[in-house]
């Protein structure tokens, strides 16, 4: 990754963080629930391991 690509990524992340910070609390909770649902779907689709994951 070139330095200008790194700068573009960092600038994009900063803009996203600023936008997320300005959202109402209820919208932040809605986004959190959507992330939890995606996590559940991804976890359910992965094969179960014989070894317990580290916590």
N, C-alpha and C positions, 0 to 999 in steps of 0.2 A: 504494500500500500504506500502510495506516495504521500508526501507531506501535505499537499493540497487536498488529497482524498481524506487524510486524517482530520484536517481542519474542517472539512465539509461535514464529516460524521460528527465531530464534537459540536459544531454549530447547530446541526440538526437536533442533537440530543438536548442541547440547552434550550432550543425553541420548544421542544416537546415538554420538557420539565416545566418551563414557564407556563405553557398552555394548560398543563395538568394542574398546576398550582392554583390557577384562577377558576377552575371548575367548582361548581357547588358541591357540597358534601354528599348530597344524594347521588349525584352523577358519579362521584368517585366510588361510592359503594356499588353502583350498578356495574362499573368497569371491573371492580374487584370480583364481583360474583361471576361475571363473564370469564375472567381469567381462571377462576376456580372450576367452572364448567369445562373449559378447554383442558385444564390439568386432569380432571377426572376422565375425560374422553381419551386423552393420550395415555394415561396410566392403564386404562382398561384395554387398550389396543396392544400394549406391550406384553410379550410373553413373560410368564412368571418365572422368577429365578429360584433355584434350589437353595441359594444362599440368601439369607436376610440382608437387606441393604443396611449400610451404616447410617446412624442418625447423628 
